[in-house]
């Protein structure tokens, strides 16, 4: 029984056409570019979080040393930078997703 299933798998793999392999290649490329976009978004999010933490520490120091206006300013500035980098990461992810989808569609049409 096991030998029969291995034989069937071999016949199935040998019987695939170039069309099927092109579609599989498109899916693999699409998946790889999706992961690349996810990593770009994660990298930007982490960078924004690090910058925001640095500004928050500076704001805490300013607040404890009698500079409340500077503390508010630093905190708002850190929040703005974090938000900007979050948006930048989302745009990068969307760009890589669109690129992967475009390549996948092109390879699907080829078949």
Backbone torsions as a table, in degrees:
resi	resn	phi	psi	omega
1	UNK	NA	-44.2	-179.2
2	UNK	-65.5	-39.2	179.8
3	UNK	-63.9	-37.8	-179.9
4	UNK	-64.8	-41.0	-179.3
5	UNK	-69.0	-35.4	175.9
6	UNK	-66.2	-38.3	178.0
7	UNK	-65.1	-43.4	178.9
8	UNK	-62.9	-38.9	178.4
9	UNK	-64.9	-41.8	178.8
10	UNK	-62.4	-44.8	178.5
11	UNK	-63.2	-40.2	179.4
12	UNK	-63.8	-43.7	-179.6
13	UNK	-67.5	-38.5	179.2
14	UNK	-72.5	-25.7	-176.9
15	UNK	-84.4	-4.6	-179.2
16	UNK	-71.3	144.1	-178.8
17	UNK	-94.0	175.7	176.7
18	UNK	-65.3	-27.4	179.3
19	UNK	-63.4	-47.7	-179.0
20	UNK	-63.1	-40.6	-179.3
21	UNK	-69.4	-32.4	177.1
22	UNK	-66.9	-39.9	178.0
23	UNK	-66.0	-41.3	177.4
24	UNK	-62.5	-39.8	178.6
25	UNK	-63.5	-40.2	178.0
26	UNK	-62.6	-41.2	178.3
27	UNK	-66.2	-39.6	179.2
28	UNK	-65.4	-42.2	179.2
29	UNK	-65.0	-43.6	178.8
30	UNK	-59.4	-45.5	179.8
31	UNK	-63.4	-42.4	-179.7
32	UNK	-63.6	-41.6	179.7
33	UNK	-71.6	-31.6	173.9
34	UNK	-62.0	-43.3	178.7
35	UNK	-64.8	-37.7	178.4
36	UNK	-62.8	-40.9	176.7
37	UNK	-65.1	-40.1	178.0
38	UNK	-62.4	-41.7	178.7
39	UNK	-65.3	-39.3	178.9
40	UNK	-63.2	-43.3	178.9
41	UNK	-64.0	-44.0	179.9
42	UNK	-62.2	-40.3	179.8
43	UNK	-63.4	-43.4	179.4
44	UNK	-67.4	-40.1	178.1
45	UNK	-62.0	-44.7	-179.7
46	UNK	-64.6	-39.6	179.2
47	UNK	-64.2	-43.5	178.2
48	UNK	-63.0	-40.0	178.7
49	UNK	-64.7	-41.1	178.3
50	UNK	-63.2	-43.5	179.8
51	UNK	-65.1	-42.1	179.4
52	UNK	-62.6	-41.6	177.9
53	UNK	-61.9	-39.7	178.9
54	UNK	-63.3	-43.9	178.7
55	UNK	-67.1	-36.5	177.7
56	UNK	-64.2	-39.8	176.9
57	UNK	-63.1	-41.9	178.0
58	UNK	-64.9	-37.6	179.1
59	UNK	-66.5	-40.8	177.3
60	UNK	-62.6	-42.5	179.6
61	UNK	-62.3	-45.0	-179.1
62	UNK	-63.5	-38.7	-179.5
63	UNK	-67.3	-41.1	-179.2
64	UNK	-72.4	-20.0	-180.0
65	UNK	-102.3	20.5	171.5
66	UNK	83.3	29.4	178.5
67	UNK	-126.8	69.9	-174.3
68	UNK	-66.2	-35.3	-179.9
69	UNK	-66.6	-42.0	177.4
70	UNK	-65.0	-36.3	179.4
71	UNK	-63.4	-44.6	178.5
72	UNK	-63.0	-41.6	180.0
73	UNK	-62.2	-45.6	-179.8
74	UNK	-64.3	-39.6	-179.5
75	UNK	-65.9	-44.1	178.5
76	UNK	-63.9	-39.4	-179.8
77	UNK	-63.7	-42.6	177.0
78	UNK	-63.1	-40.0	178.1
79	UNK	-63.9	-42.0	179.6
80	UNK	-63.6	-42.9	179.4
81	UNK	-64.1	-42.9	179.0
82	UNK	-61.6	-44.4	179.4
83	UNK	-62.8	-42.5	179.7
84	UNK	-62.4	-42.3	179.7
85	UNK	-71.3	-31.5	174.4
86	UNK	-62.7	-44.8	178.5
87	UNK	-63.8	-40.2	179.6
88	UNK	-62.8	-40.3	177.6
89	UNK	-65.1	-40.1	178.0
90	UNK	-65.0	-40.0	177.7
91	UNK	-64.6	-40.9	179.2
92	UNK	-63.7	-42.4	178.9
93	UNK	-62.9	-44.1	-180.0
94	UNK	-63.3	-37.6	179.6
95	UNK	-63.0	-46.6	-179.7
96	UNK	-67.4	-35.4	177.5
97	UNK	-64.2	-44.6	179.1
98	UNK	-62.8	-41.7	-179.5
99	UNK	-63.2	-43.3	178.7
100	UNK	-64.6	-41.2	178.2
101	UNK	-63.7	-40.3	-179.8
102	UNK	-63.2	-44.2	179.0
103	UNK	-66.0	-40.9	179.3
104	UNK	-62.3	-44.2	178.6
105	UNK	-63.2	-40.8	-179.5
106	UNK	-62.7	-42.2	179.9
107	UNK	-72.0	-31.1	176.9
108	UNK	-68.0	-38.1	179.2
109	UNK	-67.0	-31.0	-178.2
110	UNK	-61.6	-29.7	-174.8
111	UNK	-84.5	NA	NA
